[in-house]
Amino acid sequence: MDLDLLVIGSGPGGQRAAIQGAKLGKRVGVVERRDRIGGVSIHTGTIPSKTLRQSILEDLASRGADVILAGRNARKGAESIAKIRAEVPDAKIRFEELDLASLGSIAVFAERIKASHAALHVLVNNAGVMTPPLRRTTADGFELQFGTNHLGHFALTGRLLSLLRAADRPRVTTVSSGMHHIGRIHFDDLQFEKKYRPAAAYGQSKLANLLFTAELQRRLTAAGSGVLANAAHPGYASTNLQFHSGSGFMDRISVIGNRLIAQDENGGALPTLYAAVADVPGNSFAGPSGFLEQRGAPKLVGRTSSARDMDVARRLWDVSEQLTSVSFPLGAGATTAV
């Protein structure tokens, strides 16, 4: 059978993402592309809020999506599903185990999904780790932010590409951040082994999300594929993601910022919903329309020159294939630089 929505990350953020997505989208005209989603949509990791992910999931579930909520914690997954069904009683949703910080877990998960579904319509690459104060690594030895935010999504997309290509009007939406502005791809130290700087590592991973999107769309177009790749960022949403810095001072600053500047989790979910379902072009980037793209209704936004550097995008793609041992089944023509 076809799968409509696969959400990666089972915490309360995933709950609101599922519930509010369609309701919010209809309110701002996000769902012009289609009122009901067909096929598969995969949403990875946490949206940067305790409840953002649930908002998106609610939205999509309310439009009849077949939802898989994937994450590491089965208990949180069950709690999320219960809250989603409280808002959308007829939601088609279940929990699946997945750890985006483990290439082995990604491989097992992808095979399980391919064995049970014939097509995937929407993949939302959203799992995120933000600025842990001490350097940590994934199960495969990658710096945690680069390994989860970029390499995990790279591997998952490659392993599920055959399902995407089997769907009608499929797309891959990867969630980046305004922090890509400070990002640089440190090819001489991708894993920040020489000197770990939390914000720099996060910025690198979010820039990598946009470079991955650009190169993926280039390769899809060259291969004549109908799969569309785009990206989004939530702006400044009131979340729990900012409170992992290990600094009491920075946590207090985040409290003030969340109260005075941030939009709520529902508003933060809108750019991702817009990118996932609206009629937008390949390699587009959605974000809030307000001041400094911090809040407001979703629209297509710009990106830094670093995020448009296709030479760096191709080099990062090659390195990512080597690190993950995952290649994309697109044919020889897709790999040719233009």
C-alpha positions in Angstrom: 0.0 0.0 0.0 1.0 3.7 -0.3 2.0 5.7 2.8 0.9 9.3 3.2 3.0 10.6 6.0 6.0 9.2 7.9 7.0 11.4 10.9 10.4 10.9 12.4 10.6 11.8 16.1 8.0 10.8 18.7 8.2 13.6 21.3 5.4 16.2 21.9 6.8 18.3 19.0 5.8 15.6 16.6 2.4 15.5 18.1 1.5 19.1 17.3 3.1 18.9 14.0 0.7 16.1 12.9 -2.4 17.7 14.4 -2.2 21.3 13.3 -0.6 21.1 9.9 -3.7 20.9 7.7 -5.7 23.3 9.9 -3.0 25.9 9.8 -2.2 25.3 6.2 -5.8 25.9 5.2 -6.0 29.1 7.2 -3.1 30.7 5.3 -3.7 29.1 1.9 -0.8 26.7 2.2 -2.7 23.7 0.8 -3.3 25.0 -2.7 -1.5 21.9 -4.1 -4.0 19.4 -2.9 -6.6 19.2 -0.1 -5.7 15.6 0.7 -2.3 14.1 0.6 -1.8 10.9 -1.2 1.3 8.6 -1.0 4.0 8.8 1.6 5.3 11.7 3.6 8.3 11.2 6.0 9.0 13.6 8.7 12.3 13.1 10.5 13.4 14.1 14.0 12.1 17.0 16.1 10.9 20.3 14.8 12.5 22.9 17.0 9.7 22.9 19.5 8.0 20.6 22.0 4.9 20.9 19.9 5.8 21.9 16.4 6.1 18.4 15.1 2.7 17.6 16.4 1.2 20.6 14.7 2.4 19.4 11.3 1.3 15.9 12.0 -2.2 16.9 13.1 -2.5 19.0 9.9 -1.5 16.2 7.6 -3.5 13.5 9.5 -6.6 15.7 9.3 -6.2 15.6 5.5 -6.4 11.8 5.5 -2.7 11.1 5.5 -1.4 7.6 6.4 1.1 8.6 9.1 4.1 6.8 10.5 5.5 8.5 13.6 9.1 7.3 13.8 11.5 7.9 16.7 13.7 6.3 19.3 11.2 6.3 22.2 8.2 4.0 21.9 6.6 5.5 25.1 6.7 9.0 23.7 5.5 7.7 20.4 2.4 6.2 22.0 1.8 9.4 23.9 2.1 11.4 20.7 -0.3 9.1 18.8 -2.9 9.4 21.6 -2.8 13.2 21.5 -3.0 13.2 17.8 -6.1 10.9 17.8 -7.7 13.2 20.4 -7.6 15.9 17.8 -8.1 13.8 14.7 -10.0 10.7 15.9 -9.9 8.9 12.5 -6.1 9.5 12.0 -4.3 6.6 10.4 -1.1 6.6 12.4 1.4 4.2 14.0 4.8 4.3 15.6 8.0 2.9 14.1 11.5 2.9 15.7 14.2 4.9 14.0 17.4 6.6 15.2 18.7 9.2 12.7 22.1 9.1 14.6 22.7 5.5 13.5 23.2 4.4 9.9 22.4 0.9 10.9 19.0 2.0 12.3 18.3 4.0 9.2 19.0 1.0 7.0 16.8 -1.3 9.0 14.0 1.2 9.1 14.1 1.9 5.3 14.0 -1.8 4.5 11.0 -2.2 6.8 9.2 0.7 5.1 10.0 -0.6 1.6 8.7 -4.0 2.6 5.3 -2.7 3.7 4.7 0.2 1.3 4.8 0.6 -2.5 5.3 4.4 -2.6 6.3 7.4 -0.6 4.8 10.8 -1.4 6.3 13.3 1.0 9.6 13.0 3.0 10.1 15.7 5.5 13.7 15.6 6.7 13.4 17.4 10.0 15.4 15.6 12.8 17.6 18.1 14.5 20.2 18.4 17.2 21.2 21.9 18.2 24.4 23.1 19.9 25.2 20.5 22.6 27.8 22.2 24.8 30.2 19.2 24.6 31.2 17.4 21.4 29.3 14.2 21.0 29.2 11.6 18.3 26.7 9.4 16.5 26.8 5.6 16.6 29.1 5.7 13.6 31.5 8.3 15.0 30.3 11.4 13.3 29.9 14.7 15.1 26.4 14.5 16.4 24.9 17.6 14.7 26.5 16.9 11.3 25.8 13.2 11.6 22.1 13.6 12.5 21.1 16.8 10.8 22.8 16.1 7.5 24.2 12.6 7.1 21.2 10.9 8.7 18.8 12.6 6.3 21.2 12.0 3.3 21.2 8.3 4.0 17.5 8.0 4.7 16.6 9.9 1.5 18.9 7.7 -0.6 17.5 4.5 0.9 13.9 5.6 0.3 14.3 7.2 -3.1 12.9 4.2 -4.9 9.6 4.6 -3.0 9.6 8.3 -3.8 10.1 7.7 -7.5 7.1 5.3 -7.4 4.7 8.0 -6.1 2.6 10.6 -7.8 4.0 14.2 -7.4 6.5 13.2 -4.6 8.8 15.6 -2.8 11.6 15.8 -0.3 11.4 18.7 2.1 14.5 19.3 4.3 14.3 21.6 7.3 17.2 24.0 7.6 17.6 27.1 9.8 18.4 30.8 9.6 21.6 29.6 11.3 22.8 28.5 7.9 24.0 32.2 7.6 26.9 31.5 9.9 27.6 28.1 8.3 30.7 27.0 6.4 31.5 23.4 5.3 34.8 22.6 7.0 36.1 19.9 4.6 39.4 19.8 6.6 37.5 19.0 9.8 33.9 18.0 9.1 33.6 16.3 12.5 35.0 19.2 14.5 37.7 17.0 16.0 40.3 19.8 16.1 38.3 22.3 18.0 34.6 21.8 18.7 32.5 25.0 18.5 28.8 24.2 19.1 27.2 27.0 17.0 29.7 26.6 14.2 29.0 22.9 14.0 25.2 23.6 14.0 25.6 26.2 11.3 27.6 23.8 9.1 24.9 21.1 9.5 22.1 23.6 8.5 24.1 24.9 5.5 24.6 21.2 4.5 20.8 20.8 4.5 20.5 23.5 1.8 23.5 22.3 -0.2 22.0 18.8 -0.1 18.7 20.1 -1.3 20.3 22.0 -4.2 22.4 19.1 -5.4 19.5 16.6 -5.0 17.2 18.7 -7.1 20.0 19.1 -9.7 20.5 15.3 -9.9 16.7 14.6 -10.0 16.2 17.1 -12.9 19.2 15.6 -14.8 17.7 12.1 -14.4 14.3 13.3 -15.6 12.7 12.4 -12.3 9.5 13.9 -11.1 10.6 14.0 -7.5 10.8 17.6 -6.2 13.3 18.6 -3.5 12.9 21.8 -1.5 13.7 23.2 2.0 12.2 25.3 4.8 13.1 27.0 8.1 10.7 27.8 11.0 12.1 31.2 11.9 12.2 31.9 15.6 9.7 29.6 17.2 9.1 29.3 20.9 10.8 25.9 21.5 12.7 23.8 23.9 15.6 23.3 21.4 17.4 26.4 22.5 17.8 25.2 26.1 20.6 22.7 25.5 23.5 25.1 25.5 24.7 24.1 28.9 24.8 27.8 29.8 22.4 29.2 32.4 23.0 32.7 31.0 22.1 31.7 27.4 19.0 29.8 28.7 17.8 33.0 30.4 18.3 34.9 27.2 16.3 32.2 25.3 13.5 32.6 27.8 13.3 36.3 27.2 13.6 35.9 23.4 10.8 33.2 23.4 8.5 35.6 25.3 9.2 38.8 23.3 10.2 37.8 19.8 9.3 34.2 19.0 6.1 33.0 17.3 4.3 30.0 18.8 4.8 26.4 17.6 1.9 26.5 15.3 3.4 29.5 13.4 6.7 27.8 13.3 5.2 24.8 11.7 3.8 26.7 8.7 6.9 27.0 6.5 7.5 23.3 6.7 3.9 22.6 5.8 4.1 25.2 3.0 7.2 23.5 1.5 5.7 20.1 1.9 2.4 20.6 0.2 2.2 24.0 -1.7 2.8 24.5 -5.4 6.4 25.6 -5.2 9.4 25.0 -7.5 12.3 22.6 -6.9 15.1 23.8 -4.7 12.9 26.5 -3.3 13.3 27.6 0.4 10.4 28.5 2.6 10.4 30.6 5.7 8.4 33.2 7.6 7.5 36.5 5.8 8.0 38.8 8.7 10.9 40.9 10.1 14.2 39.1 9.5 12.2 35.9 8.7 11.7 35.4 12.4 7.9 35.1 12.3 4.9 35.5 10.0 3.0 33.6 7.3 5.2 31.4 5.1 6.7 32.5 1.8 9.7 31.6 -0.4 12.9 33.2 0.9 16.5 33.6 -0.1 19.7 32.0 1.1 23.3 32.9 1.4 25.8 32.7 -1.4 27.4 29.8 0.4 24.1 27.9 0.2 24.1 28.5 -3.6 27.7 27.2 -4.3 27.1 24.2 -6.5 30.8 23.2 -6.5 30.7 22.9 -2.7 27.3 21.1 -3.0 28.7 18.5 -5.3 31.8 18.0 -3.2 29.7 17.6 0.0 27.5 15.1 -1.9 30.5 13.0 -2.8 31.9 13.1 0.7 28.5 12.2 2.1 28.2 9.1 -0.1 31.6 8.0 1.1 30.8 8.5 4.8 27.4 6.8 4.7 28.1 4.2 1.9 24.7 5.3 0.5 24.3 6.2 -3.2 21.2 7.4 -5.0 19.7 5.3 -7.7 19.3 8.0 -10.4 21.5 6.8 -13.2 24.8 7.9 -14.7 23.4 11.1 -16.2 22.4 12.6 -12.8 26.0 12.6 -11.6 27.3 14.7 -14.5 28.1 18.3 -13.4 26.5 21.0 -15.5 
